[in-house]
Amino acid sequence: MDDPGFDYSVLSEFRDRLAQDDRADRLLALMVERLAEAGLVGRRGRVRTDSTHVLAAVRRLNRVELVGETLRAALEELAVAGDEWLAAVVMPDWGKRYGRPVRYERLPRTKEALSAYVLQVGEDGIHLMSELFRDDAPPHLRLLPQVRVLRQAWVQQYVRHVALCFEGGARPSQSPCRSRGLEAEGSLNREVPGGAGEGGKQP
């Protein structure tokens, strides 16, 4: 990290050295291999490198991590504030799904598996909030900061139109999903427990 590098005036010399013995090609091959190992590019076929495609892929991964981490944070907060209540409503596979931070390297690699994962996270969040807003649930739990963040994140990221949707993806054999648009604010407020359309249970 403390290497001073080289002066811009000798950049042409650096380019000449890089061009010797196919060094540039070998460096590119190594970079592509590392990207393929991470699942960012395929090992065969063409790969789009235009900024629109790359930024869209990064944006989607950021949103996937957002919903996963938001639900995990809410579960951790509930485990402290209402562990007995949470133990009664938590699903058996949640420990495996949300027991560790959501990171790119742990996410499914295929597009289909990633879509299934993010929809499952959405359904889990809906289930948790439905339990939180039952009449017999402890009222203070729905006022916890991470629970409020969870509710807002689901309003922003999911739309329920027959099936739960995330960023326009459709579940197989079900009605197509609408991507989150201007209608989502009102649509999900009616679908997410405790949303503006619920009435009487807004903090």
BATORPA-115360 format. One record per atom (N, C-alpha, C): residue number from 1; atom name; x, y, z. Coordinates in pm, whole numbers, plus 50000, padded with zeros to 5 digits. Each point is the difference from the previous one (the first is absolute). Example, Ala and Ser with C-alpha at 12.3 -4.5 7.8 and 13.67 -1.06 7.14 Angstrom:
BEGIN
NODE    k   a      x      y      z
NODE    1   N  51319  49431  50780
NODE    1  CA  49911  50119  50000
NODE    1   C  50090  50120  50000
NODE    2   N  49965  50105  49928
NODE    2  CA  50082  50119  50006
NODE    2   C  49923  50109  50073
***
This chain:
BEGIN
NODE    k   a      x      y      z
NODE    1   N  50082  49879  50000
NODE    1  CA  49918  50121  50000
NODE    1   C  50085  50127  50000
NODE    2   N  50126  49990  50041
NODE    2  CA  50086  50119  50005
NODE    2   C  50087  50013  49875
NODE    3   N  49974  49919  49899
NODE    3  CA  50075  50009  49874
NODE    3   C  49965  50132  49931
NODE    4   N  50099  50083  49968
NODE    4  CA  49971  50131  49938
NODE    4   C  49951  49989  49856
NODE    5   N  50012  49880  49939
NODE    5  CA  49956  49986  49862
NODE    5   C  50099  50064  49904
NODE    6   N  49949  50051  49889
NODE    6  CA  50089  50064  49903
NODE    6   C  49939  50130  49952
NODE    7   N  50083  50085  49949
NODE    7  CA  49956  50131  49953
NODE    7   C  49920  49986  49871
NODE    8   N  49903  50089  49983
NODE    8  CA  49917  49993  49880
NODE    8   C  50081  50015  49872
NODE    9   N  50118  50063  50010
NODE    9  CA  50082  50024  49882
NODE    9   C  50058  49871  49942
NODE   10   N  50002  49892  50079
NODE   10  CA  50054  49873  49950
NODE   10   C  49888  49898  49978
NODE   11   N  49878  50048  49986
NODE   11  CA  49887  49910  49979
NODE   11   C  50017  49918  49872
NODE   12   N  50056  50063  49896
NODE   12  CA  50019  49927  49874
NODE   12   C  50095  49883  50019
NODE   13   N  50101  50016  50086
NODE   13  CA  50092  49890  50027
NODE   13   C  49929  49886  50071
NODE   14   N  49910  50035  50090
NODE   14  CA  49922  49897  50070
NODE   14   C  49913  49923  49900
NODE   15   N  49938  50071  49908
NODE   15  CA  49918  49933  49899
NODE   15   C  50084  49906  49914
NODE   16   N  50121  50042  49967
NODE   16  CA  50088  49914  49920
NODE   16   C  50034  49872  50075
NODE   17   N  50028  50013  50129
NODE   17  CA  50032  49881  50080
NODE   17   C  49879  49908  50012
NODE   18   N  49883  50061  50014
NODE   18  CA  49878  49920  50012
NODE   18   C  49972  49922  49872
NODE   19   N  50037  50058  49886
NODE   19  CA  49975  49935  49871
NODE   19   C  50099  49888  49970
NODE   20   N  50109  49995  50073
NODE   20  CA  50101  49897  49975
NODE   20   C  49952  49863  50048
NODE   21   N  50029  49897  49922
NODE   21  CA  49973  49860  50039
NODE   21   C  49853  49976  50036
NODE   22   N  49910  50073  49936
NODE   22  CA  49855  49981  50023
NODE   22   C  49961  50020  50146
NODE   23   N  50068  50088  50069
NODE   23  CA  49968  50022  50142
NODE   23   C  49858  50051  50018
NODE   24   N  49956  50089  49912
NODE   24  CA  49866  50056  50012
NODE   24   C  49895  49890  49986
NODE   25   N  50020  49909  49903
NODE   25  CA  49905  49890  49980
NODE   25   C  49997  49907  50121
NODE   26   N  50117  49973  50056
NODE   26  CA  50005  49912  50117
NODE   26   C  49934  50066  50120
NODE   27   N  50018  50129  50016
NODE   27  CA  49937  50072  50109
NODE   27   C  49849  50001  49984
NODE   28   N  49953  50021  49876
NODE   28  CA  49856  49998  49973
NODE   28   C  49942  49861  50026
NODE   29   N  50072  49895  49958
NODE   29  CA  49952  49864  50022
NODE   29   C  49988  49969  50148
NODE   30   N  50097  50047  50079
NODE   30  CA  49995  49979  50144
NODE   30   C  49882  50073  50062
NODE   31   N  49975  50123  49955
NODE   31  CA  49889  50077  50053
NODE   31   C  49866  49933  49967
NODE   32   N  49985  49954  49875
NODE   32  CA  49876  49932  49960
NODE   32   C  49980  49873  50081
NODE   33   N  50108  49927  50025
NODE   33  CA  49991  49877  50080
NODE   33   C  49950  50030  50140
NODE   34   N  50051  50106  50061
NODE   34  CA  49956  50038  50134
NODE   34   C  49853  50043  49999
NODE   35   N  49960  50074  49898
NODE   35  CA  49861  50042  49988
NODE   35   C  49907  49881  49980
NODE   36   N  50045  49902  49922
NODE   36  CA  49920  49880  49976
NODE   36   C  49984  49920  50129
NODE   37   N  50107  49990  50079
NODE   37  CA  49993  49928  50127
NODE   37   C  49900  50066  50094
NODE   38   N  49988  50132  49990
NODE   38  CA  49905  50073  50085
NODE   38   C  49860  49999  49943
NODE   39   N  49983  49943  49880
NODE   39  CA  49868  49994  49939
NODE   39   C  49956  50128  49933
NODE   40   N  50093  50091  49978
NODE   40  CA  49965  50129  49940
NODE   40   C  49997  49994  49848
NODE   41   N  50073  49908  49941
NODE   41  CA  49997  49981  49855
NODE   41   C  49996  49851  49970
NODE   42   N  49948  49965  49882
NODE   42  CA  49999  49860  49959
NODE   42   C  50135  49959  49943
NODE   43   N  50026  49871  50002
NODE   43  CA  50127  49951  49948
NODE   43   C  49998  49986  49849
NODE   44   N  49881  49996  49940
NODE   44  CA  49989  49990  49855
NODE   44   C  49895  50099  49952
NODE   45   N  50009  50033  49872
NODE   45  CA  49901  50089  49941
NODE   45   C  50037  50145  50017
NODE   46   N  49912  50085  49953
NODE   46  CA  50024  50143  50005
NODE   46   C  49956  50057  50135
NODE   47   N  50068  50103  50042
NODE   47  CA  49968  50068  50125
NODE   47   C  49983  50147  49973
NODE   48   N  49886  50053  50041
NODE   48  CA  49976  50143  49981
NODE   48   C  50083  50079  50100
NODE   49   N  50063  50106  49950
NODE   49  CA  50083  50085  50087
NODE   49   C  49956  50146  49996
NODE   50   N  49885  50028  49933
NODE   50  CA  49955  50139  49998
NODE   50   C  49954  50041  50139
NODE   51   N  50013  50128  50029
NODE   51  CA  49975  50049  50135
NODE   51   C  49856  49977  50045
NODE   52   N  49904  50009  49907
NODE   52  CA  49860  49980  50038
NODE   52   C  49978  49861  50057
NODE   53   N  50053  49900  49933
NODE   53  CA  49985  49862  50047
NODE   53   C  50072  49978  50132
NODE   54   N  50122  50049  50009
NODE   54  CA  50080  49979  50121
NODE   54   C  49935  50069  50120
NODE   55   N  49958  50124  49983
NODE   55  CA  49939  50074  50110
NODE   55   C  49868  49937  50041
NODE   56   N  49923  49949  49904
NODE   56  CA  49873  49934  50033
NODE   56   C  50024  49875  50083
NODE   57   N  50103  49923  49965
NODE   57  CA  50032  49879  50075
NODE   57   C  50045  50035  50142
NODE   58   N  50083  50102  50013
NODE   58  CA  50046  50043  50132
NODE   58   C  49883  50051  50083
NODE   59   N  49913  50077  49938
NODE   59  CA  49884  50054  50071
NODE   59   C  49911  49887  50053
NODE   60   N  49978  49899  49918
NODE   60  CA  49915  49889  50043
NODE   60   C  50064  49926  50117
NODE   61   N  50130  49974  49992
NODE   61  CA  50067  49931  50111
NODE   61   C  49994  50083  50127
NODE   62   N  50015  50131  49988
NODE   62  CA  49989  50087  50117
NODE   62   C  49862  49990  50063
NODE   63   N  49896  49992  49916
NODE   63  CA  49864  49991  50052
NODE   63   C  49976  49865  50066
NODE   64   N  50057  49894  49943
NODE   64  CA  49986  49867  50060
NODE   64   C  50065  49999  50139
NODE   65   N  50120  50055  50011
NODE   65  CA  50066  50007  50129
NODE   65   C  49922  50089  50096
NODE   66   N  49939  50106  49949
NODE   66  CA  49923  50091  50085
NODE   66   C  49885  49928  50068
NODE   67   N  49917  49927  49923
NODE   67  CA  49884  49936  50060
NODE   67   C  50042  49887  50094
NODE   68   N  50103  49925  49962
NODE   68  CA  50046  49893  50087
NODE   68   C  50055  50051  50132
NODE   69   N  50082  50103  49994
NODE   69  CA  50058  50056  50121
NODE   69   C  49896  50073  50085
NODE   70   N  49902  50062  49935
NODE   70  CA  49895  50069  50075
NODE   70   C  49919  49901  50082
NODE   71   N  49963  49888  49939
NODE   71  CA  49924  49899  50074
NODE   71   C  50085  49938  50110
NODE   72   N  50126  49975  49971
NODE   72  CA  50089  49942  50102
NODE   72   C  50015  50094  50119
NODE   73   N  50014  50130  49974
NODE   73  CA  50014  50098  50108
NODE   73   C  49874  50005  50086
NODE   74   N  49884  49992  49935
NODE   74  CA  49874  50002  50075
NODE   74   C  49989  49875  50088
NODE   75   N  50039  49885  49948
NODE   75  CA  49994  49877  50078
NODE   75   C  50094  50006  50120
NODE   76   N  50119  50056  49981
NODE   76  CA  50094  50012  50111
NODE   76   C  49946  50093  50108
NODE   77   N  49937  50109  49958
NODE   77  CA  49943  50093  50097
NODE   77   C  49885  49935  50076
NODE   78   N  49917  49924  49929
NODE   78  CA  49887  49932  50064
NODE   78   C  50049  49889  50093
NODE   79   N  50112  49938  49967
NODE   79  CA  50054  49895  50086
NODE   79   C  50041  50054  50136
NODE   80   N  50037  50127  50004
NODE   80  CA  50038  50064  50126
NODE   80   C  49878  50053  50074
NODE   81   N  49911  50066  49926
NODE   81  CA  49886  50067  50064
NODE   81   C  49882  49908  50026
NODE   82   N  49988  49893  49923
NODE   82  CA  49885  49910  50017
NODE   82   C  50034  49859  49960
NODE   83   N  50099  49941  50067
NODE   83  CA  50049  49869  49959
NODE   83   C  49894  49891  50010
NODE   84   N  49918  50003  50104
NODE   84  CA  49896  49898  50015
NODE   84   C  49896  50012  49889
NODE   85   N  49960  50122  49969
NODE   85  CA  49903  50021  49892
NODE   85   C  50059  49955  49868
NODE   86   N  50126  50037  49973
NODE   86  CA  50063  49965  49873
NODE   86   C  50014  49849  49985
NODE   87   N  50033  49931  50108
NODE   87  CA  50017  49855  49993
NODE   87   C  49871  49931  49957
NODE   88   N  49887  50062  50029
NODE   88  CA  49871  49940  49966
NODE   88   C  49960  50024  49855
NODE   89   N  50060  50099  49934
NODE   89  CA  49957  50035  49864
NODE   89   C  50108  49973  49894
NODE   90   N  50124  49980  50043
NODE   90  CA  50109  49982  49904
NODE   90   C  49983  49868  49926
NODE   91   N  50034  49999  49873
NODE   91  CA  49991  49879  49918
NODE   91   C  50127  49917  50016
NODE   92   N  49990  49867  49982
NODE   92  CA  50114  49912  50027
NODE   92   C  50126  50032  49920
NODE   93   N  49984  50046  49876
NODE   93  CA  50118  50022  49915
NODE   93   C  50056  50141  50011
NODE   94   N  49945  50085  50084
NODE   94  CA  50048  50137  50010
NODE   94   C  50140  50009  50060
NODE   95   N  50031  49909  50092
NODE   95  CA  50133  50003  50060
NODE   95   C  50110  49984  49897
NODE   96   N  49978  49909  49906
NODE   96  CA  50099  49978  49894
NODE   96   C  50002  50116  49903
NODE   97   N  49883  50056  49970
NODE   97  CA  49992  50105  49898
NODE   97   C  50049  50134  50052
NODE   98   N  49973  50031  50127
NODE   98  CA  50033  50132  50052
NODE   98   C  50097  49996  50118
NODE   99   N  50062  49887  50021
NODE   99  CA  50092  49988  50113
NODE   99   C  50134  50070  49979
NODE  100   N  50032  50030  49874
NODE  100  CA  50125  50069  49969
NODE  100   C  49971  50122  49913
NODE  101   N  50091  50099  50001
NODE  101  CA  49979  50117  49914
NODE  101   C  49985  49960  49854
NODE  102   N  49915  50074  49930
NODE  102  CA  49978  49974  49858
NODE  102   C  50115  50064  49922
NODE  103   N  50075  49917  49930
NODE  103  CA  50114  50046  49921
NODE  103   C  49991  49942  49860
NODE  104   N  50059  50070  49906
NODE  104  CA  49992  49956  49860
NODE  104   C  50047  49856  49982
NODE  105   N  50112  49966  50063
NODE  105  CA  50058  49867  49978
NODE  105   C  49911  49888  50053
NODE  106   N  49901  50033  50084
NODE  106  CA  49911  49898  50054
NODE  106   C  49866  49994  49926
NODE  107   N  49979  50089  49906
NODE  107  CA  49874  50004  49927
NODE  107   C  49999  49896  49889
NODE  108   N  49881  49954  49959
NODE  108  CA  49991  49906  49887
NODE  108   C  50064  50059  49875
NODE  109   N  50056  49913  49916
NODE  109  CA  50074  50046  49884
NODE  109   C  49912  50017  49875
NODE  110   N  49902  49913  49982
NODE  110  CA  49918  50010  49879
NODE  110   C  49890  50104  50018
NODE  111   N  49954  50054  49888
NODE  111  CA  49896  50102  50005
NODE  111   C  49872  49945  50060
NODE  112   N  49965  49876  49963
NODE  112  CA  49878  49939  50050
NODE  112   C  50007  49977  50151
NODE  113   N  50113  49950  50047
NODE  113  CA  50016  49974  50143
NODE  113   C  50001  50130  50079
NODE  114   N  50061  50105  49945
NODE  114  CA  50004  50129  50068
NODE  114   C  49860  50059  50009
NODE  115   N  49921  49987  49893
NODE  115  CA  49863  50050  50002
NODE  115   C  49917  49925  50103
NODE  116   N  50018  49868  50006
NODE  116  CA  49927  49920  50099
NODE  116   C  50039  50041  50142
NODE  117   N  50128  50027  50021
NODE  117  CA  50048  50041  50133
NODE  117   C  49938  50132  50042
NODE  118   N  50002  50099  49911
NODE  118  CA  49953  50132  50038
NODE  118   C  49848  50000  50021
NODE  119   N  49928  49916  49927
NODE  119  CA  49856  49988  50023
NODE  119   C  49972  49929  50132
NODE  120   N  50084  49902  50035
NODE  120  CA  49983  49933  50128
NODE  120   C  50026  50096  50116
NODE  121   N  50101  50085  49986
NODE  121  CA  50025  50103  50102
NODE  121   C  49878  50090  50013
NODE  122   N  49941  50037  49888
NODE  122  CA  49881  50084  50004
NODE  122   C  49884  49933  50072
NODE  123   N  49978  49872  49971
NODE  123  CA  49892  49926  50067
NODE  123   C  50028  49987  50149
NODE  124   N  50126  49978  50035
NODE  124  CA  50036  49990  50142
NODE  124   C  49973  50132  50072
NODE  125   N  50034  50110  49934
NODE  125  CA  49975  50131  50061
NODE  125   C  49852  50026  50018
NODE  126   N  49920  49962  49900
NODE  126  CA  49855  50016  50011
NODE  126   C  49945  49916  50115
NODE  127   N  50050  49878  50012
NODE  127  CA  49955  49913  50109
NODE  127   C  50034  50061  50136
NODE  128   N  50122  50050  50013
NODE  128  CA  50041  50058  50128
NODE  128   C  49915  50121  50035
NODE  129   N  49977  50088  49903
NODE  129  CA  49920  50119  50028
NODE  129   C  49855  49966  50026
NODE  130   N  49948  49897  49935
NODE  130  CA  49862  49957  50027
NODE  130   C  49985  49956  50144
NODE  131   N  50102  49929  50050
NODE  131  CA  49996  49957  50140
NODE  131   C  50017  50119  50094
NODE  132   N  50084  50095  49963
NODE  132  CA  50022  50117  50085
NODE  132   C  49875  50085  50015
NODE  133   N  49916  50002  49897
NODE  133  CA  49883  50086  50003
NODE  133   C  49871  49925  50033
NODE  134   N  50015  49881  50054
NODE  134  CA  49884  49931  50056
NODE  134   C  49958  50071  50130
NODE  135   N  49874  49989  50033
NODE  135  CA  49949  50067  50119
NODE  135   C  50065  49948  50129
NODE  136   N  50041  49873  49998
NODE  136  CA  50057  49943  50122
NODE  136   C  50152  50013  50006
NODE  137   N  50062  50068  49903
NODE  137  CA  50145  50021  50002
NODE  137   C  50035  50115  50094
NODE  138   N  50113  49994  50069
NODE  138  CA  50041  50111  50088
NODE  138   C  50012  50130  49920
NODE  139   N  49926  50103  50036
NODE  139  CA  49999  50124  49920
NODE  139   C  50137  50066  49987
NODE  140   N  50084  49989  50102
NODE  140  CA  50128  50070  49995
NODE  140   C  50094  49943  49894
NODE  141   N  49979  49876  49961
NODE  141  CA  50090  49939  49902
NODE  141   C  49988  50065  49863
NODE  142   N  49880  50039  49963
NODE  142  CA  49983  50061  49867
NODE  142   C  50055  50142  49994
NODE  143   N  50037  50055  50117
NODE  143  CA  50057  50135  50004
NODE  143   C  50153  49998  50002
NODE  144   N  50059  49882  50001
NODE  144  CA  50147  49992  50002
NODE  144   C  50058  50060  49873
NODE  145   N  50115  50068  50011
NODE  145  CA  50057  50070  49883
NODE  145   C  50021  49911  49878
NODE  146   N  50058  49881  50019
NODE  146  CA  50027  49914  49885
NODE  146   C  49872  49942  49941
NODE  147   N  49898  49984  50081
NODE  147  CA  49871  49955  49948
NODE  147   C  49938  50107  49913
NODE  148   N  50012  50124  50041
NODE  148  CA  49949  50111  49919
NODE  148   C  50077  50011  49868
NODE  149   N  50132  49979  50006
NODE  149  CA  50080  50000  49878
NODE  149   C  49957  49885  49908
NODE  150   N  49975  49885  50058
NODE  150  CA  49955  49884  49922
NODE  150   C  49872  50031  49925
NODE  151   N  49906  50058  50070
NODE  151  CA  49871  50032  49937
NODE  151   C  50018  50098  49885
NODE  152   N  50083  50102  50021
NODE  152  CA  50023  50100  49894
NODE  152   C  50073  49938  49882
NODE  153   N  50097  49914  50027
NODE  153  CA  50075  49936  49891
NODE  153   C  49910  49913  49915
NODE  154   N  49906  49930  50062
NODE  154  CA  49909  49914  49922
NODE  154   C  49904  50084  49917
NODE  155   N  49959  50114  50052
NODE  155  CA  49916  50091  49922
NODE  155   C  50075  50046  49875
NODE  156   N  50129  50024  50014
NODE  156  CA  50080  50053  49889
NODE  156   C  50044  49892  49901
NODE  157   N  50022  49878  50047
NODE  157  CA  50064  49899  49915
NODE  157   C  49907  49893  49944
NODE  158   N  49883  49982  50058
NODE  158  CA  49913  49892  49955
NODE  158   C  49863  50053  49960
NODE  159   N  49939  49931  49905
NODE  159  CA  49863  50027  49959
NODE  159   C  49927  49867  49996
NODE  160   N  49883  49992  50061
NODE  160  CA  49922  49877  49994
NODE  160   C  49887  50019  49899
NODE  161   N  50006  49921  49894
NODE  161  CA  49894  50001  49898
NODE  161   C  49971  49855  49969
NODE  162   N  49912  49938  50077
NODE  162  CA  49972  49857  50002
NODE  162   C  50118  49926  50064
NODE  163   N  50120  50020  49947
NODE  163  CA  50121  49943  50061
NODE  163   C  50089  50114  50045
NODE  164   N  50085  49971  50097
NODE  164  CA  50094  50101  50047
NODE  164   C  50106  50021  49893
NODE  165   N  50035  50126  49973
NODE  165  CA  50093  50031  49891
NODE  165   C  50116  50083  50050
NODE  166   N  50112  49983  49930
NODE  166  CA  50120  50079  50030
NODE  166   C  50061  50041  49868
NODE  167   N  50002  50129  49973
NODE  167  CA  50064  50055  49881
NODE  167   C  49950  49935  49871
NODE  168   N  49870  49978  49992
NODE  168  CA  49941  49957  49873
NODE  168   C  50014  49854  49968
NODE  169   N  50056  49918  50088
NODE  169  CA  50014  49858  49970
NODE  169   C  49871  49926  50027
NODE  170   N  49966  49902  49918
NODE  170  CA  49877  49925  50016
NODE  170   C  50030  49860  50050
NODE  171   N  49915  49951  50089
NODE  171  CA  50012  49862  50043
NODE  171   C  49943  49908  49893
NODE  172   N  50060  49884  49977
NODE  172  CA  49949  49906  49900
NODE  172   C  49856  49960  50030
NODE  173   N  49920  49988  49894
NODE  173  CA  49861  49952  50008
NODE  173   C  49910  50092  50080
NODE  174   N  50041  50123  50020
NODE  174  CA  49916  50096  50069
NODE  174   C  49989  50126  49918
NODE  175   N  49906  50084  50036
NODE  175  CA  49980  50124  49926
NODE  175   C  50127  50082  50001
NODE  176   N  50029  50069  49890
NODE  176  CA  50123  50080  49995
NODE  176   C  49999  50110  50104
NODE  177   N  50117  50030  50049
NODE  177  CA  50015  50103  50102
NODE  177   C  50023  50135  49936
NODE  178   N  49956  50102  50065
NODE  178  CA  50029  50136  49956
NODE  178   C  50122  50049  50075
NODE  179   N  50088  50066  49928
NODE  179  CA  50117  50056  50066
NODE  179   C  49957  50115  50088
NODE  180   N  50086  50032  50096
NODE  180  CA  49967  50109  50090
NODE  180   C  49999  50130  49923
NODE  181   N  49886  50065  49997
NODE  181  CA  49989  50127  49930
NODE  181   C  49935  50102  50090
NODE  182   N  49935  50098  49940
NODE  182  CA  49938  50104  50079
NODE  182   C  49885  49946  50082
NODE  183   N  49940  49887  49954
NODE  183  CA  49885  49947  50072
NODE  183   C  50041  49922  50124
NODE  184   N  50129  49969  50014
NODE  184  CA  50040  49908  50106
NODE  184   C  49977  50058  50139
NODE  185   N  50018  50129  50015
NODE  185  CA  49985  50061  50132
NODE  185   C  49862  49972  50056
NODE  186   N  49897  50021  49917
NODE  186  CA  49865  49973  50047
NODE  186   C  49969  49852  50001
NODE  187   N  50049  49925  49900
NODE  187  CA  49969  49859  49989
NODE  187   C  50054  49920  50117
NODE  188   N  50125  50019  50032
NODE  188  CA  50058  49921  50107
NODE  188   C  49957  50048  50137
NODE  189   N  49965  50127  50011
NODE  189  CA  49949  50047  50128
NODE  189   C  49876  49922  50040
NODE  190   N  49925  49952  49901
NODE  190  CA  49882  49921  50032
NODE  190   C  50034  49854  50024
NODE  191   N  50118  49956  49951
NODE  191  CA  50036  49860  50011
NODE  191   C  50091  49971  50119
NODE  192   N  50089  50092  50031
NODE  192  CA  50092  49980  50112
NODE  192   C  49927  50029  50130
NODE  193   N  49999  49905  50093
NODE  193  CA  49935  50025  50128
NODE  193   C  50055  50125  50066
NODE  194   N  49909  50084  50047
NODE  194  CA  50042  50123  50064
NODE  194   C  50022  50113  49905
NODE  195   N  49973  49980  49869
NODE  195  CA  50015  50107  49903
NODE  195   C  49892  50104  50018
NODE  196   N  50007  50106  49920
NODE  196  CA  49908  50112  50017
NODE  196   C  49857  49958  49984
NODE  197   N  49976  49894  49918
NODE  197  CA  49863  49958  49978
NODE  197   C  49942  49918  50112
NODE  198   N  50081  49958  50098
NODE  198  CA  49952  49916  50107
NODE  198   C  49911  50077  50096
NODE  199   N  50042  50120  50030
NODE  199  CA  49919  50084  50088
NODE  199   C  50004  49955  50144
NODE  200   N  50023  50092  50089
NODE  200  CA  49988  49973  50142
NODE  200   C  50122  49935  50063
NODE  201   N  50093  49949  49918
NODE  201  CA  50116  49934  50057
NODE  201   C  50129  50069  49960
NODE  202   N  49988  50113  49940
NODE  202  CA  50119  50077  49970
NODE  202   C  50052  50063  50128
NODE  203   N  50132  49990  50026
NODE  203  CA  50054  50064  50121
NODE  203   C  49990  50149  49989
***
